């Protein structure tokens, strides 16, 4: 008797990253009520897309889906921009969390320290600027299996989480910039906006 052939797992392909001007980027994401196969597949596609685009984070809004879902992986940048993480005061290996899938995430500042560091966005390629964010935050979310994740982070993980959760509320990193700094980026933003007409 021949052994039945195993079904080949479908190849996960990257998605298109929408650019500034797309309405999804300014929408408030809907809460994920049920973590089913469609959500798990979307998360996998987003992870593949994030790696393909050389990013350290990606929100569902950036692939045109207004859902409370984002993915992060800070390990490729760890040497230059390290991160630390803690659960119940116990430090853990950041790598053990990566790639991080955040479903219905909440961010809570820990302490008053804030830092200015450079940020960019896959939906606004070519635009970089210094953004002030909380140095350390508490991240509460569900993971891909629906389990609760509750941990603290600093470094790039803290910044990336704040950046991505902003996306889930229709907020872009340029919204944190002073008016004059944002105006300096307007020529590029206008080009993205012009290409997005018709959505």
Buried (B, 14 or more C-beta within 10 A) or exposed (E): EEEEEEEEEEEEEBBEBBBBBBEBBBBEBBEBEEBEEEBBEBBBBBBBBBBEBEBBBBBBBBBBBBBBBBBBBBBBBBEEBEBBBBEEEEEEEBEEBBBBBBBBBEBEBBEEEEBEEEBBBBBBBEBEBEBEBBBBBBBBBBBBEEEEBEBBBBBBBBBBBBBBBBBBEBBBBBEBBEEEEBEEBEEBBEBBBEEBEEE
